Amino acid sequence: MRELTFLLGDIIFAKVPRTEEVLKWRIPFYSCNGWLCYLNPKKDHVEIGFLKGAELQPEFPQLLSEGKVVRRLIIDSSDSTDAELVATILQRTIELNSFKRRKNKRQSFKNSAFLFNYL
């Protein structure tokens, strides 16, 4: 499964060139304008955990539930359909990250405008 983990990491970097990788709890986490996913290698498969998975699950019913927010996908082979699915979910996660980032900027702008008028 080590090779599959490296292959999935390569897919993430290929599909999202600005991705940053950080090791947390001995597993790689990936981010681009916010957290994307993590790869958790197991004995017979690799879990890809999507940290905004609850928002993605209606669109991608293949995601398995894990807690309130995280959803995971089990990959047990280097099948190209799995790679395409991962790429599609990553693209959707990036869209969610950029939407939330714009929304937060607008909110902080409103707060700063309020403070400016208050002073």
Buried (B, 14 or more C-beta within 10 A) or exposed (E): EEEBBBBBBEBBBEBBEEBEEEEEEEBBBBBBBBBBBBBBBEEEBBBBBBBBBBBBBEEBEEBBEBEEEBBBBBBEEEEEEBBEBBBEBBEBBBEBBEEBEEEEEEEEEEEEEEEEEEE
